[in-house]
Amino acid sequence: MTTVSVNLSEELQQFVNGQAEAGRFDGPAGYIESLIERAKSGQEKLEALLIEGLDSGDPIRLDADEWSHLRRDVEQRLSNG
């Protein structure tokens, strides 16, 4: 395993320590490692979705009404978590 040093502000250090002390992580390093794993997983998922989109068929033109509908759909999904 490789060691990496990270300089954090006092506020961020307190936050990281608080997360570790809450028992959800194996110390501050465990918390930071979980953030990196989450970012990696998110990137892999995004890449898979982009490839799926590229392979989904011929492109279609979207008019203003369709863009408006898509925006509402995305906003609703984001608000629902």
Secondary structure, 3 states (H helix, E strand, C coil): CCCCCCCCCHHHHHHHHHHHHHHHCCHHHHHHHHHHHHHHHHHHHHHHHHHHHHCCCCCCCCCHHHHHHHHHHHHHHHHCC
